[in-house]
Amino acid sequence: MTMDNVNTAIVWRIGMLAAVVVWGMQCTQAQVAAKDTASPVVLTGFVDSYFSWNVDRPASHINRLANFDLTENQFMMSMADIDLQKAASPIGFHIECALGSTVDIISAGDAESARFFQQAYLTAVLPVGAGLTVDAGKFVTHMGYETIKAKDNANYSRSFLFAWAIPYYHTGIRASYPLRENLTASVDVCNGWNSAPGNSGKTFGASVSFAPVPSLSLTADWIGGPEQPDSVGSDFRHVFEGVVVLQASDRFSVAIDGLYGSEKLPWGMATWKGAALYGRYALSDASALSARAEVYSDPEGYTTALSQDLGEFTFTYEQRFLGALIFRGEYRYDWSNAGAFDGSGGDASRRNQSRIGLACIVTF
Protein backbone atom coordinates (compact mmCIF):
# COMPACT_ATOMS: atom_id res chain seq x y z
CA MET A 1 0.00 0.00 0.00
CA THR A 2 1.40 3.39 -1.00
CA MET A 3 1.62 6.34 1.37
CA ASP A 4 -1.19 8.08 -0.54
CA ASN A 5 -3.41 5.03 -0.06
CA VAL A 6 -2.55 4.88 3.67
CA ASN A 7 -3.37 8.56 4.10
CA THR A 8 -6.62 8.13 2.18
CA ALA A 9 -7.61 5.19 4.39
CA ILE A 10 -6.85 7.16 7.56
CA VAL A 11 -8.80 10.19 6.37
CA TRP A 12 -11.73 7.94 5.37
CA ARG A 13 -11.85 6.26 8.75
CA ILE A 14 -11.61 9.56 10.66
CA GLY A 15 -14.34 10.99 8.45
CA MET A 16 -16.56 7.97 9.12
CA LEU A 17 -15.92 8.27 12.87
CA ALA A 18 -16.90 11.96 12.77
CA ALA A 19 -20.03 11.14 10.76
CA VAL A 20 -21.10 8.54 13.32
CA VAL A 21 -20.57 11.04 16.17
CA VAL A 22 -22.66 13.71 14.39
CA TRP A 23 -25.39 11.19 13.60
CA GLY A 24 -25.47 9.98 17.20
CA MET A 25 -25.74 13.54 18.52
CA GLN A 26 -28.58 14.28 16.10
CA CYS A 27 -30.41 11.12 17.17
CA THR A 28 -29.98 12.03 20.84
CA GLN A 29 -31.16 15.60 20.28
CA ALA A 30 -34.16 14.35 18.31
CA GLN A 31 -35.11 12.03 21.14
CA VAL A 32 -34.93 14.86 23.69
CA ALA A 33 -36.83 17.30 21.45
CA ALA A 34 -39.64 14.82 20.88
CA LYS A 35 -39.72 13.79 24.56
CA ASP A 36 -39.96 10.23 23.37
CA THR A 37 -40.82 7.78 26.12
CA ALA A 38 -39.02 4.95 24.29
CA SER A 39 -35.41 4.14 25.14
CA PRO A 40 -33.10 6.88 23.82
CA VAL A 41 -29.98 6.58 21.72
CA VAL A 42 -27.01 6.63 24.12
CA LEU A 43 -23.64 7.95 22.93
CA THR A 44 -20.50 6.94 24.85
CA GLY A 45 -16.84 6.42 24.03
CA PHE A 46 -13.25 6.53 25.16
CA VAL A 47 -9.67 7.15 24.03
CA ASP A 48 -7.04 4.67 25.22
CA SER A 49 -3.28 5.36 24.97
CA TYR A 50 -0.27 3.70 26.57
CA PHE A 51 3.51 3.59 26.96
CA SER A 52 5.22 0.25 27.63
CA TRP A 53 8.84 -0.16 28.78
CA ASN A 54 10.39 -3.61 28.46
CA VAL A 55 13.15 -3.92 31.05
CA ASP A 56 15.00 -6.43 28.83
CA ARG A 57 15.22 -3.85 26.01
CA PRO A 58 14.38 -6.13 23.04
CA ALA A 59 15.95 -5.02 19.77
CA SER A 60 12.61 -5.63 18.05
CA HIS A 61 10.78 -3.21 20.39
CA ILE A 62 8.10 -5.89 20.67
CA ASN A 63 6.64 -7.33 23.86
CA ARG A 64 6.45 -10.95 22.72
CA LEU A 65 3.21 -12.80 23.47
CA ALA A 66 1.55 -9.52 24.48
CA ASN A 67 -1.76 -8.62 22.96
CA PHE A 68 -2.77 -4.96 22.60
CA ASP A 69 0.23 -3.43 24.43
CA LEU A 70 2.49 -5.04 21.86
CA THR A 71 4.85 -2.14 21.07
CA GLU A 72 7.71 -1.35 23.45
CA ASN A 73 9.31 2.05 24.17
CA GLN A 74 6.82 3.98 22.02
CA PHE A 75 3.82 6.15 22.83
CA MET A 76 0.82 4.41 21.27
CA MET A 77 -2.82 5.30 20.67
CA SER A 78 -4.40 1.96 21.32
CA MET A 79 -8.02 2.75 20.59
CA ALA A 80 -10.42 5.65 20.01
CA ASP A 81 -13.95 4.34 20.35
CA ILE A 82 -17.43 5.71 19.67
CA ASP A 83 -20.37 3.63 20.86
CA LEU A 84 -24.04 4.18 19.95
CA GLN A 85 -26.73 2.06 21.57
CA LYS A 86 -30.49 1.97 21.71
CA ALA A 87 -31.99 -0.56 24.08
CA ALA A 88 -34.52 -2.82 22.41
CA SER A 89 -38.09 -1.75 23.15
CA PRO A 90 -38.81 -3.95 21.33
CA ILE A 91 -36.30 -3.03 18.57
CA GLY A 92 -32.83 -1.59 19.18
CA PHE A 93 -29.32 -1.49 17.83
CA HIS A 94 -25.65 -1.29 18.79
CA ILE A 95 -23.06 0.40 16.57
CA GLU A 96 -19.46 0.68 17.80
CA CYS A 97 -16.75 2.29 15.67
CA ALA A 98 -13.06 2.45 16.52
CA LEU A 99 -9.57 3.35 15.29
CA GLY A 100 -6.10 2.54 16.62
CA SER A 101 -3.43 -0.14 16.93
CA THR A 102 -5.76 -2.43 18.89
CA VAL A 103 -8.26 -2.35 16.03
CA ASP A 104 -5.49 -3.28 13.58
CA ILE A 105 -4.68 -6.35 15.69
CA ILE A 106 -8.28 -7.44 16.18
CA SER A 107 -9.31 -7.02 12.54
CA ALA A 108 -6.07 -7.91 10.76
CA GLY A 109 -7.85 -10.11 8.22
CA ASP A 110 -10.82 -7.85 7.58
CA ALA A 111 -11.49 -5.40 4.78
CA GLU A 112 -10.99 -1.69 5.55
CA SER A 113 -14.69 -0.98 6.01
CA ALA A 114 -15.21 -4.03 8.25
CA ARG A 115 -12.34 -2.98 10.54
CA PHE A 116 -14.01 0.31 11.31
CA PHE A 117 -17.10 -1.32 12.82
CA GLN A 118 -16.14 -3.19 15.98
CA GLN A 119 -19.77 -4.09 16.59
CA ALA A 120 -22.85 -3.50 14.46
CA TYR A 121 -26.00 -5.44 15.17
CA LEU A 122 -29.76 -5.13 15.48
CA THR A 123 -31.61 -6.31 18.59
CA ALA A 124 -35.19 -7.45 18.96
CA VAL A 125 -37.03 -8.63 22.06
CA LEU A 126 -39.55 -11.22 20.92
CA PRO A 127 -42.74 -11.85 22.93
CA VAL A 128 -41.77 -15.36 23.98
CA GLY A 129 -42.29 -16.07 27.66
CA ALA A 130 -40.22 -13.61 29.70
CA GLY A 131 -38.78 -12.14 26.47
CA LEU A 132 -36.38 -13.72 23.98
CA THR A 133 -33.61 -11.29 22.99
CA VAL A 134 -32.17 -11.83 19.50
CA ASP A 135 -29.11 -10.04 18.06
CA ALA A 136 -28.08 -10.19 14.39
CA GLY A 137 -24.84 -8.76 13.01
CA LYS A 138 -21.27 -8.39 14.26
CA PHE A 139 -20.66 -8.62 18.02
CA VAL A 140 -17.89 -9.41 20.50
CA THR A 141 -17.49 -13.01 21.62
CA HIS A 142 -19.26 -14.37 24.68
CA MET A 143 -16.04 -16.13 25.70
CA GLY A 144 -13.59 -14.83 28.29
CA TYR A 145 -13.54 -12.87 31.54
CA GLU A 146 -11.59 -9.90 30.16
CA THR A 147 -12.78 -7.56 27.42
CA ILE A 148 -11.37 -5.75 24.39
CA LYS A 149 -12.03 -2.37 26.06
CA ALA A 150 -9.24 -1.59 28.51
CA LYS A 151 -11.50 0.69 30.57
CA ASP A 152 -13.67 -2.31 31.51
CA ASN A 153 -10.79 -4.42 32.87
CA ALA A 154 -9.00 -4.20 36.19
CA ASN A 155 -5.55 -4.71 34.61
CA TYR A 156 -4.35 -2.88 31.53
CA SER A 157 -2.46 -5.71 29.79
CA ARG A 158 -4.46 -8.76 28.74
CA SER A 159 -4.01 -12.30 29.96
CA PHE A 160 -2.67 -15.17 27.89
CA LEU A 161 -6.16 -16.69 28.13
CA PHE A 162 -7.64 -13.64 26.42
CA ALA A 163 -4.85 -13.21 23.85
CA TRP A 164 -4.31 -16.79 22.70
CA ALA A 165 -7.14 -19.10 23.72
CA ILE A 166 -10.38 -17.50 22.48
CA PRO A 167 -11.70 -15.40 19.57
CA TYR A 168 -12.37 -11.64 19.65
CA TYR A 169 -15.68 -11.37 17.79
CA HIS A 170 -18.22 -13.07 15.53
CA THR A 171 -20.70 -12.31 12.78
CA GLY A 172 -23.98 -14.17 13.03
CA ILE A 173 -27.06 -14.51 15.22
CA ARG A 174 -27.34 -14.95 18.98
CA ALA A 175 -30.28 -15.33 21.33
CA SER A 176 -30.56 -15.04 25.12
CA TYR A 177 -33.38 -15.91 27.49
CA PRO A 178 -33.87 -15.43 31.26
CA LEU A 179 -34.74 -18.91 32.53
CA ARG A 180 -35.12 -17.48 36.03
CA GLU A 181 -34.48 -14.14 37.68
CA ASN A 182 -30.89 -15.17 38.44
CA LEU A 183 -30.30 -17.63 35.57
CA THR A 184 -29.75 -16.66 31.92
CA ALA A 185 -28.83 -18.82 28.91
CA SER A 186 -27.68 -17.77 25.45
CA VAL A 187 -26.79 -19.50 22.19
CA ASP A 188 -25.27 -18.23 18.94
CA VAL A 189 -24.59 -19.39 15.39
CA CYS A 190 -21.76 -17.56 13.63
CA ASN A 191 -19.41 -17.65 10.66
CA GLY A 192 -16.43 -18.66 12.78
CA TRP A 193 -13.65 -17.31 14.95
CA ASN A 194 -13.30 -13.59 14.22
CA SER A 195 -15.76 -14.03 11.34
CA ALA A 196 -13.09 -15.73 9.23
CA PRO A 197 -14.64 -16.88 5.92
CA GLY A 198 -12.38 -19.92 5.71
CA ASN A 199 -15.13 -22.45 5.07
CA SER A 200 -18.87 -22.79 4.66
CA GLY A 201 -19.38 -24.35 8.08
CA LYS A 202 -20.82 -22.59 11.11
CA THR A 203 -19.52 -22.11 14.62
CA PHE A 204 -21.84 -22.57 17.60
CA GLY A 205 -21.66 -21.06 21.05
CA ALA A 206 -23.49 -21.32 24.34
CA SER A 207 -23.33 -19.57 27.69
CA VAL A 208 -25.12 -20.02 31.01
CA SER A 209 -24.86 -17.42 33.80
CA PHE A 210 -26.10 -18.08 37.34
CA ALA A 211 -26.09 -15.72 40.32
CA PRO A 212 -27.17 -17.73 43.39
CA VAL A 213 -26.65 -14.62 45.55
CA PRO A 214 -26.06 -10.99 44.46
CA SER A 215 -22.36 -11.13 45.35
CA LEU A 216 -21.56 -14.30 43.39
CA SER A 217 -21.82 -15.08 39.67
CA LEU A 218 -21.02 -18.35 37.90
CA THR A 219 -20.64 -18.55 34.12
CA ALA A 220 -20.07 -21.56 31.85
CA ASP A 221 -19.14 -20.91 28.20
CA TRP A 222 -18.58 -23.12 25.16
CA ILE A 223 -17.69 -22.50 21.54
CA GLY A 224 -17.27 -25.13 18.83
CA GLY A 225 -17.09 -25.32 15.08
CA PRO A 226 -14.98 -26.32 12.04
CA GLU A 227 -12.32 -23.61 11.82
CA GLN A 228 -9.88 -25.05 9.28
CA PRO A 229 -10.15 -23.98 5.60
CA ASP A 230 -12.74 -26.02 3.66
CA SER A 231 -13.52 -28.07 6.75
CA VAL A 232 -17.20 -28.62 7.52
CA GLY A 233 -16.96 -32.05 9.06
CA SER A 234 -16.87 -33.24 12.65
CA ASP A 235 -13.32 -32.00 13.39
CA PHE A 236 -14.50 -29.09 15.54
CA ARG A 237 -12.36 -26.65 17.46
CA HIS A 238 -13.80 -26.67 21.00
CA VAL A 239 -13.19 -24.33 23.94
CA PHE A 240 -14.83 -24.85 27.32
CA GLU A 241 -14.55 -22.13 29.95
CA GLY A 242 -15.75 -21.40 33.47
CA VAL A 243 -15.68 -18.02 35.24
CA VAL A 244 -16.43 -17.36 38.92
CA VAL A 245 -16.71 -13.79 40.24
CA LEU A 246 -17.12 -13.01 43.94
CA GLN A 247 -17.71 -9.54 45.39
CA ALA A 248 -16.32 -10.39 48.80
CA SER A 249 -16.96 -6.92 50.23
CA ASP A 250 -17.74 -3.40 49.09
CA ARG A 251 -14.05 -2.91 48.28
CA PHE A 252 -12.65 -6.36 47.50
CA SER A 253 -13.50 -8.71 44.61
CA VAL A 254 -11.91 -11.90 43.26
CA ALA A 255 -12.41 -13.88 40.05
CA ILE A 256 -11.21 -17.19 38.61
CA ASP A 257 -11.12 -17.99 34.88
CA GLY A 258 -10.29 -21.47 33.63
CA LEU A 259 -10.50 -22.98 30.15
CA TYR A 260 -9.64 -25.98 28.00
CA GLY A 261 -9.42 -25.99 24.19
CA SER A 262 -8.83 -28.71 21.62
CA GLU A 263 -8.91 -29.29 17.89
CA LYS A 264 -8.36 -32.41 15.80
CA LEU A 265 -5.88 -31.74 13.00
CA PRO A 266 -4.40 -33.93 10.25
CA TRP A 267 -1.28 -34.55 12.32
CA GLY A 268 -3.10 -35.22 15.60
CA MET A 269 -4.91 -33.51 18.47
CA ALA A 270 -3.92 -29.99 19.55
CA THR A 271 -4.83 -28.85 23.06
CA TRP A 272 -4.40 -25.69 25.12
CA LYS A 273 -5.49 -24.87 28.66
CA GLY A 274 -4.99 -22.34 31.40
CA ALA A 275 -6.28 -20.61 34.50
CA ALA A 276 -6.10 -17.09 35.90
CA LEU A 277 -6.78 -15.67 39.36
CA TYR A 278 -7.80 -12.01 39.72
CA GLY A 279 -8.07 -9.73 42.73
CA ARG A 280 -9.06 -6.08 43.03
CA TYR A 281 -9.13 -3.85 46.11
CA ALA A 282 -10.64 -0.36 45.98
CA LEU A 283 -8.51 1.97 48.10
CA SER A 284 -11.12 4.68 47.64
CA ASP A 285 -13.85 5.65 45.21
CA ALA A 286 -11.13 6.89 42.82
CA SER A 287 -8.22 4.46 43.28
CA ALA A 288 -7.64 0.72 43.29
CA LEU A 289 -5.01 -2.01 43.34
CA SER A 290 -5.44 -5.06 41.09
CA ALA A 291 -3.43 -8.25 40.67
CA ARG A 292 -3.53 -11.21 38.28
CA ALA A 293 -1.67 -14.53 38.39
CA GLU A 294 -1.91 -16.93 35.46
CA VAL A 295 -0.65 -20.16 33.95
CA TYR A 296 -1.14 -21.26 30.35
CA SER A 297 -0.10 -24.46 28.58
CA ASP A 298 0.28 -24.86 24.81
CA PRO A 299 2.03 -28.25 24.49
CA GLU A 300 1.71 -28.53 20.70
CA GLY A 301 2.45 -24.85 20.08
CA TYR A 302 -0.88 -24.53 18.28
CA THR A 303 -1.96 -21.14 19.68
CA THR A 304 1.39 -19.43 20.41
CA ALA A 305 3.47 -21.10 17.63
CA LEU A 306 5.86 -22.58 20.23
CA SER A 307 5.49 -25.65 22.43
CA GLN A 308 5.61 -24.15 25.91
CA ASP A 309 4.15 -23.60 29.35
CA LEU A 310 3.66 -19.94 30.26
CA GLY A 311 3.01 -17.97 33.39
CA GLU A 312 2.67 -14.35 34.39
CA PHE A 313 1.78 -12.08 37.27
CA THR A 314 0.62 -8.50 36.94
CA PHE A 315 0.15 -5.67 39.43
CA THR A 316 -1.85 -2.58 38.48
CA TYR A 317 -2.50 0.71 40.28
CA GLU A 318 -5.44 2.77 39.03
CA GLN A 319 -6.27 6.40 39.76
CA ARG A 320 -9.35 8.21 38.45
CA PHE A 321 -9.92 11.94 38.15
CA LEU A 322 -13.25 13.72 37.63
CA GLY A 323 -14.89 10.37 36.93
CA ALA A 324 -13.71 10.36 33.32
CA LEU A 325 -9.89 10.27 33.36
CA ILE A 326 -8.21 6.96 34.23
CA PHE A 327 -4.46 6.56 34.84
CA ARG A 328 -2.94 3.12 35.30
CA GLY A 329 0.56 2.11 36.25
CA GLU A 330 1.44 -1.57 35.80
CA TYR A 331 4.23 -4.04 36.36
CA ARG A 332 4.12 -7.41 34.61
CA TYR A 333 6.47 -10.40 34.67
CA ASP A 334 6.14 -13.19 32.06
CA TRP A 335 7.99 -16.49 31.94
CA SER A 336 8.14 -19.55 29.71
CA ASN A 337 9.87 -22.93 29.78
CA ALA A 338 11.01 -22.25 26.21
CA GLY A 339 12.85 -19.35 24.56
CA ALA A 340 9.84 -17.17 23.80
CA PHE A 341 10.95 -13.59 24.48
CA ASP A 342 13.31 -11.17 22.72
CA GLY A 343 16.54 -9.94 24.18
CA SER A 344 18.71 -6.92 23.43
CA GLY A 345 20.74 -9.01 20.97
CA GLY A 346 17.78 -9.50 18.67
CA ASP A 347 17.23 -13.20 19.34
CA ALA A 348 14.00 -14.66 20.70
CA SER A 349 15.67 -16.92 23.23
CA ARG A 350 14.88 -15.40 26.64
CA ARG A 351 12.67 -17.34 29.01
CA ASN A 352 11.24 -14.30 30.79
CA GLN A 353 10.49 -10.63 30.34
CA SER A 354 9.60 -7.75 32.65
CA ARG A 355 7.43 -4.83 31.57
CA ILE A 356 6.41 -1.52 33.08
CA GLY A 357 3.38 0.16 31.58
CA LEU A 358 1.62 3.51 31.87
CA ALA A 359 -1.84 4.03 30.42
CA CYS A 360 -4.21 6.95 30.10
CA ILE A 361 -7.88 6.40 29.27
CA VAL A 362 -10.39 9.21 28.81
CA THR A 363 -14.06 8.24 28.84
CA PHE A 364 -17.22 10.13 27.98
C-alpha positions as CSV (number, residue, x, y, z in Angstrom):
1,M,0.0,0.0,0.0
2,T,1.4,3.4,-1.0
3,M,1.6,6.3,1.4
4,D,-1.2,8.1,-0.5
5,N,-3.4,5.0,-0.1
6,V,-2.6,4.9,3.7
7,N,-3.4,8.6,4.1
8,T,-6.6,8.1,2.2
9,A,-7.6,5.2,4.4
10,I,-6.8,7.2,7.6
11,V,-8.8,10.2,6.4
12,W,-11.7,7.9,5.4
13,R,-11.9,6.3,8.7
14,I,-11.6,9.6,10.7
15,G,-14.3,11.0,8.5
16,M,-16.6,8.0,9.1
17,L,-15.9,8.3,12.9
18,A,-16.9,12.0,12.8
19,A,-20.0,11.1,10.8
20,V,-21.1,8.5,13.3
21,V,-20.6,11.0,16.2
22,V,-22.7,13.7,14.4
23,W,-25.4,11.2,13.6
24,G,-25.5,10.0,17.2
25,M,-25.7,13.5,18.5
26,Q,-28.6,14.3,16.1
27,C,-30.4,11.1,17.2
28,T,-30.0,12.0,20.8
29,Q,-31.2,15.6,20.3
30,A,-34.2,14.3,18.3
31,Q,-35.1,12.0,21.1
32,V,-34.9,14.9,23.7
33,A,-36.8,17.3,21.4
34,A,-39.6,14.8,20.9
35,K,-39.7,13.8,24.6
36,D,-40.0,10.2,23.4
37,T,-40.8,7.8,26.1
38,A,-39.0,4.9,24.3
39,S,-35.4,4.1,25.1
40,P,-33.1,6.9,23.8
41,V,-30.0,6.6,21.7
42,V,-27.0,6.6,24.1
43,L,-23.6,7.9,22.9
44,T,-20.5,6.9,24.8
45,G,-16.8,6.4,24.0
46,F,-13.2,6.5,25.2
47,V,-9.7,7.2,24.0
48,D,-7.0,4.7,25.2
49,S,-3.3,5.4,25.0
50,Y,-0.3,3.7,26.6
51,F,3.5,3.6,27.0
52,S,5.2,0.2,27.6
53,W,8.8,-0.2,28.8
54,N,10.4,-3.6,28.5
55,V,13.2,-3.9,31.1
56,D,15.0,-6.4,28.8
57,R,15.2,-3.9,26.0
58,P,14.4,-6.1,23.0
59,A,16.0,-5.0,19.8
60,S,12.6,-5.6,18.0
61,H,10.8,-3.2,20.4
62,I,8.1,-5.9,20.7
63,N,6.6,-7.3,23.9
64,R,6.4,-10.9,22.7
65,L,3.2,-12.8,23.5
66,A,1.6,-9.5,24.5
67,N,-1.8,-8.6,23.0
68,F,-2.8,-5.0,22.6
69,D,0.2,-3.4,24.4
70,L,2.5,-5.0,21.9
71,T,4.8,-2.1,21.1
72,E,7.7,-1.3,23.5
73,N,9.3,2.0,24.2
74,Q,6.8,4.0,22.0
75,F,3.8,6.1,22.8
76,M,0.8,4.4,21.3
77,M,-2.8,5.3,20.7
78,S,-4.4,2.0,21.3
79,M,-8.0,2.8,20.6
80,A,-10.4,5.6,20.0
81,D,-13.9,4.3,20.3
82,I,-17.4,5.7,19.7
83,D,-20.4,3.6,20.9
84,L,-24.0,4.2,19.9
85,Q,-26.7,2.1,21.6
86,K,-30.5,2.0,21.7
87,A,-32.0,-0.6,24.1
88,A,-34.5,-2.8,22.4
89,S,-38.1,-1.7,23.1
90,P,-38.8,-4.0,21.3
91,I,-36.3,-3.0,18.6
92,G,-32.8,-1.6,19.2
93,F,-29.3,-1.5,17.8
94,H,-25.7,-1.3,18.8
95,I,-23.1,0.4,16.6
96,E,-19.5,0.7,17.8
97,C,-16.7,2.3,15.7
98,A,-13.1,2.5,16.5
99,L,-9.6,3.4,15.3
100,G,-6.1,2.5,16.6
101,S,-3.4,-0.1,16.9
102,T,-5.8,-2.4,18.9
103,V,-8.3,-2.4,16.0
104,D,-5.5,-3.3,13.6
105,I,-4.7,-6.3,15.7
106,I,-8.3,-7.4,16.2
107,S,-9.3,-7.0,12.5
108,A,-6.1,-7.9,10.8
109,G,-7.8,-10.1,8.2
110,D,-10.8,-7.8,7.6
111,A,-11.5,-5.4,4.8
112,E,-11.0,-1.7,5.6
113,S,-14.7,-1.0,6.0
114,A,-15.2,-4.0,8.2
115,R,-12.3,-3.0,10.5
116,F,-14.0,0.3,11.3
117,F,-17.1,-1.3,12.8
118,Q,-16.1,-3.2,16.0
119,Q,-19.8,-4.1,16.6
120,A,-22.9,-3.5,14.5
121,Y,-26.0,-5.4,15.2
122,L,-29.8,-5.1,15.5
123,T,-31.6,-6.3,18.6
124,A,-35.2,-7.4,19.0
125,V,-37.0,-8.6,22.1
126,L,-39.6,-11.2,20.9
127,P,-42.7,-11.8,22.9
128,V,-41.8,-15.4,24.0
129,G,-42.3,-16.1,27.7
130,A,-40.2,-13.6,29.7
131,G,-38.8,-12.1,26.5
132,L,-36.4,-13.7,24.0
133,T,-33.6,-11.3,23.0
134,V,-32.2,-11.8,19.5
135,D,-29.1,-10.0,18.1
136,A,-28.1,-10.2,14.4
137,G,-24.8,-8.8,13.0
138,K,-21.3,-8.4,14.3
139,F,-20.7,-8.6,18.0
140,V,-17.9,-9.4,20.5
141,T,-17.5,-13.0,21.6
142,H,-19.3,-14.4,24.7
143,M,-16.0,-16.1,25.7
144,G,-13.6,-14.8,28.3
145,Y,-13.5,-12.9,31.5
146,E,-11.6,-9.9,30.2
147,T,-12.8,-7.6,27.4
148,I,-11.4,-5.7,24.4
149,K,-12.0,-2.4,26.1
150,A,-9.2,-1.6,28.5
151,K,-11.5,0.7,30.6
152,D,-13.7,-2.3,31.5
153,N,-10.8,-4.4,32.9
154,A,-9.0,-4.2,36.2
155,N,-5.5,-4.7,34.6
156,Y,-4.3,-2.9,31.5
157,S,-2.5,-5.7,29.8
158,R,-4.5,-8.8,28.7
159,S,-4.0,-12.3,30.0
160,F,-2.7,-15.2,27.9
161,L,-6.2,-16.7,28.1
162,F,-7.6,-13.6,26.4
163,A,-4.9,-13.2,23.9
164,W,-4.3,-16.8,22.7
165,A,-7.1,-19.1,23.7
166,I,-10.4,-17.5,22.5
167,P,-11.7,-15.4,19.6
168,Y,-12.4,-11.6,19.6
169,Y,-15.7,-11.4,17.8
170,H,-18.2,-13.1,15.5
171,T,-20.7,-12.3,12.8
172,G,-24.0,-14.2,13.0
173,I,-27.1,-14.5,15.2
174,R,-27.3,-14.9,19.0
175,A,-30.3,-15.3,21.3
176,S,-30.6,-15.0,25.1
177,Y,-33.4,-15.9,27.5
178,P,-33.9,-15.4,31.3
179,L,-34.7,-18.9,32.5
180,R,-35.1,-17.5,36.0
181,E,-34.5,-14.1,37.7
182,N,-30.9,-15.2,38.4
183,L,-30.3,-17.6,35.6
184,T,-29.7,-16.7,31.9
185,A,-28.8,-18.8,28.9
186,S,-27.7,-17.8,25.4
187,V,-26.8,-19.5,22.2
188,D,-25.3,-18.2,18.9
189,V,-24.6,-19.4,15.4
190,C,-21.8,-17.6,13.6
191,N,-19.4,-17.6,10.7
192,G,-16.4,-18.7,12.8
193,W,-13.6,-17.3,15.0
194,N,-13.3,-13.6,14.2
195,S,-15.8,-14.0,11.3
196,A,-13.1,-15.7,9.2
197,P,-14.6,-16.9,5.9
198,G,-12.4,-19.9,5.7
199,N,-15.1,-22.4,5.1
200,S,-18.9,-22.8,4.7
201,G,-19.4,-24.3,8.1
202,K,-20.8,-22.6,11.1
203,T,-19.5,-22.1,14.6
204,F,-21.8,-22.6,17.6
205,G,-21.7,-21.1,21.0
206,A,-23.5,-21.3,24.3
207,S,-23.3,-19.6,27.7
208,V,-25.1,-20.0,31.0
209,S,-24.9,-17.4,33.8
210,F,-26.1,-18.1,37.3
211,A,-26.1,-15.7,40.3
212,P,-27.2,-17.7,43.4
213,V,-26.7,-14.6,45.6
214,P,-26.1,-11.0,44.5
215,S,-22.4,-11.1,45.4
216,L,-21.6,-14.3,43.4
217,S,-21.8,-15.1,39.7
218,L,-21.0,-18.3,37.9
219,T,-20.6,-18.6,34.1
220,A,-20.1,-21.6,31.9
221,D,-19.1,-20.9,28.2
222,W,-18.6,-23.1,25.2
223,I,-17.7,-22.5,21.5
224,G,-17.3,-25.1,18.8
225,G,-17.1,-25.3,15.1
226,P,-15.0,-26.3,12.0
227,E,-12.3,-23.6,11.8
228,Q,-9.9,-25.1,9.3
229,P,-10.2,-24.0,5.6
230,D,-12.7,-26.0,3.7
231,S,-13.5,-28.1,6.7
232,V,-17.2,-28.6,7.5
233,G,-17.0,-32.1,9.1
234,S,-16.9,-33.2,12.6
235,D,-13.3,-32.0,13.4
236,F,-14.5,-29.1,15.5
237,R,-12.4,-26.7,17.5
238,H,-13.8,-26.7,21.0
239,V,-13.2,-24.3,23.9
240,F,-14.8,-24.8,27.3
241,E,-14.6,-22.1,29.9
242,G,-15.8,-21.4,33.5
243,V,-15.7,-18.0,35.2
244,V,-16.4,-17.4,38.9
245,V,-16.7,-13.8,40.2
246,L,-17.1,-13.0,43.9
247,Q,-17.7,-9.5,45.4
248,A,-16.3,-10.4,48.8
249,S,-17.0,-6.9,50.2
250,D,-17.7,-3.4,49.1
251,R,-14.0,-2.9,48.3
252,F,-12.6,-6.4,47.5
253,S,-13.5,-8.7,44.6
254,V,-11.9,-11.9,43.3
255,A,-12.4,-13.9,40.0
256,I,-11.2,-17.2,38.6
257,D,-11.1,-18.0,34.9
258,G,-10.3,-21.5,33.6
259,L,-10.5,-23.0,30.1
260,Y,-9.6,-26.0,28.0
261,G,-9.4,-26.0,24.2
262,S,-8.8,-28.7,21.6
263,E,-8.9,-29.3,17.9
264,K,-8.4,-32.4,15.8
265,L,-5.9,-31.7,13.0
266,P,-4.4,-33.9,10.2
267,W,-1.3,-34.5,12.3
268,G,-3.1,-35.2,15.6
269,M,-4.9,-33.5,18.5
270,A,-3.9,-30.0,19.5
271,T,-4.8,-28.8,23.1
272,W,-4.4,-25.7,25.1
273,K,-5.5,-24.9,28.7
274,G,-5.0,-22.3,31.4
275,A,-6.3,-20.6,34.5
276,A,-6.1,-17.1,35.9
277,L,-6.8,-15.7,39.4
278,Y,-7.8,-12.0,39.7
279,G,-8.1,-9.7,42.7
280,R,-9.1,-6.1,43.0
281,Y,-9.1,-3.9,46.1
282,A,-10.6,-0.4,46.0
283,L,-8.5,2.0,48.1
284,S,-11.1,4.7,47.6
285,D,-13.9,5.7,45.2
286,A,-11.1,6.9,42.8
287,S,-8.2,4.5,43.3
288,A,-7.6,0.7,43.3
289,L,-5.0,-2.0,43.3
290,S,-5.4,-5.1,41.1
291,A,-3.4,-8.3,40.7
292,R,-3.5,-11.2,38.3
293,A,-1.7,-14.5,38.4
294,E,-1.9,-16.9,35.5
295,V,-0.6,-20.2,34.0
296,Y,-1.1,-21.3,30.3
297,S,-0.1,-24.5,28.6
298,D,0.3,-24.9,24.8
299,P,2.0,-28.2,24.5
300,E,1.7,-28.5,20.7
301,G,2.5,-24.9,20.1
302,Y,-0.9,-24.5,18.3
303,T,-2.0,-21.1,19.7
304,T,1.4,-19.4,20.4
305,A,3.5,-21.1,17.6
306,L,5.9,-22.6,20.2
307,S,5.5,-25.6,22.4
308,Q,5.6,-24.1,25.9
309,D,4.2,-23.6,29.3
310,L,3.7,-19.9,30.3
311,G,3.0,-18.0,33.4
312,E,2.7,-14.3,34.4
313,F,1.8,-12.1,37.3
314,T,0.6,-8.5,36.9
315,F,0.2,-5.7,39.4
316,T,-1.9,-2.6,38.5
317,Y,-2.5,0.7,40.3
318,E,-5.4,2.8,39.0
319,Q,-6.3,6.4,39.8
320,R,-9.4,8.2,38.4
321,F,-9.9,11.9,38.1
322,L,-13.3,13.7,37.6
323,G,-14.9,10.4,36.9
324,A,-13.7,10.4,33.3
325,L,-9.9,10.3,33.4
326,I,-8.2,7.0,34.2
327,F,-4.5,6.6,34.8
328,R,-2.9,3.1,35.3
329,G,0.6,2.1,36.2
330,E,1.4,-1.6,35.8
331,Y,4.2,-4.0,36.4
332,R,4.1,-7.4,34.6
333,Y,6.5,-10.4,34.7
334,D,6.1,-13.2,32.1
335,W,8.0,-16.5,31.9
336,S,8.1,-19.6,29.7
337,N,9.9,-22.9,29.8
338,A,11.0,-22.2,26.2
339,G,12.8,-19.4,24.6
340,A,9.8,-17.2,23.8
341,F,11.0,-13.6,24.5
342,D,13.3,-11.2,22.7
343,G,16.5,-9.9,24.2
344,S,18.7,-6.9,23.4
345,G,20.7,-9.0,21.0
346,G,17.8,-9.5,18.7
347,D,17.2,-13.2,19.3
348,A,14.0,-14.7,20.7
349,S,15.7,-16.9,23.2
350,R,14.9,-15.4,26.6
351,R,12.7,-17.3,29.0
352,N,11.2,-14.3,30.8
353,Q,10.5,-10.6,30.3
354,S,9.6,-7.7,32.6
355,R,7.4,-4.8,31.6
356,I,6.4,-1.5,33.1
357,G,3.4,0.2,31.6
358,L,1.6,3.5,31.9
359,A,-1.8,4.0,30.4
360,C,-4.2,7.0,30.1
361,I,-7.9,6.4,29.3
362,V,-10.4,9.2,28.8
363,T,-14.1,8.2,28.8
364,F,-17.2,10.1,28.0
